[in-house]
Amino acid sequence: MIVEPKVREFICTTAHPVGCYENVKNQIAYVKNQGIVEGPKKVLVIGASTGYGLASRITAAFGCQADTLGIMFERPSNGKRTATPGWYNTAAFEKEAEAAGLYAKSMNGDAFSKEVKEQAIEMIRKDLGQVDLVVYSLAAPRRTTADGVTWSSSLKTTDAPFTEKSLDLRTNTIVTKTVEPAEEGELEGTIKVMGGEDWMDWMDALHEAGVLAENAVTVAYSYIGPKLTYPIYNDGTIGQAKKHLTKTANEINEKYPDVKAYISVNKALVTQASSAIPIVPLYFAILYKVMKEQGTHEGCIQQISRLFHDKLFAKTIPVDEEGRIRMDDWELSDEVQNAVMKCWKEVTTENVEQISDIEGYWQDFYQMFGFKLDGVDYSKDVNIEVQIPSLV
Ligand code: NAI
């Protein structure tokens, strides 16, 4: 089949298997180029198939020579529809890992569930013995808890409506968007889905099963962003969930003195999760432009490679006053933020293409789904029914 992108606002409903392979290969090449990190050897990545989780898995495997078990929630192809990009990425990752002599297995299921936790523990016991790094990189719209209740995550403010400029992704025009305050239960739901409760459940289960190595490290990813987006992000429902995640890191450290839990506050990047947040894509497009001009732009793989090299596995781990690792150090520098705010004030539909890196935004967006990658012949027929070796 010849696969073409089918974009509906902030989602693409098709993915290109060869393009996704290329994407993974490019990330592996980047990590190999950075040299070896003296880091973990047996790694569990929860949310391993796209974005920051995939970058973590690739960095652990190809930067630390680690065995990896990756957990994801992806859809295979049914012969007519393509698989999701995370499916193709994982197939590509496993093939490359195998060729490099690295253990790599994956599980496709709901990481929030007890069953998946039990299966993961079983697999760790059987194949790895113990893990010395657990990366928690889930971004999900909903979670069903053990009592059968399904909670939904929402992107709302926690007080007044918030009105700001926004990029209409269907037309690439600047519009004004209002984000409404959360209604009853929405804040609680967001904390249930994107807060730290499930991370703690994982750590409890792994610890109890004795599959955590002594001095194991666990890291979960967070975001803060500039004051401009505080009403929708940091002070919004998602920000409250992220505060709960930070609180959970402290609780893990208190509960399990032989485990080191960290929050890494990462940079804003186009991923499937982030492109769904209103107002934020315009900030991203301007941020990309400014950081590219200043020579400090990074993608997920550059962020995570720098996290492993310079911070998480450095002799002393630099943290802020709340104990968090700050990978958003470059994004939030005055130099970057002053330039971003100037552009924000000036941006209109007429100048959006000059003032922001809308092209870079869309390039990242398409590449997430395996499109617009150099060296891929998109006019060629491809097999969309790709198997993930460890799931066959
Ligand atoms: P993403 O959408 O690219 O990745 C989400 C991952 O979670 C995928 O591997 C997906 O398969 C998996 N997943 C989702 N639901 C699942 C479930 N029920 N069971 C098992 N796996 C499931 O998202 P992204 O952006 O990489 O986000 C990862 C973390 O990084 C999130 O906590 C996010 O808040 C954080 N972050 C993201 C930033 C961004 O700008 N994209 C910035 C800073 C932090």
Boltz pocket constraint, residues with backbone or C-beta under 6 A from the ligand:
constraints:
  - pocket:
      binder: B
      contacts: [[A, 46], [A, 47], [A, 48], [A, 49], [A, 50], [A, 51], [A, 52], [A, 53], [A, 54], [A, 71], [A, 72], [A, 73], [A, 74], [A, 86], [A, 109], [A, 110], [A, 111], [A, 112], [A, 136], [A, 137], [A, 138], [A, 139], [A, 140], [A, 141], [A, 142], [A, 221], [A, 222], [A, 223], [A, 264], [A, 265], [A, 266], [A, 267], [A, 268], [A, 269], [A, 270], [A, 271], [A, 272], [A, 273], [A, 274]]
      max_distance: 6.0
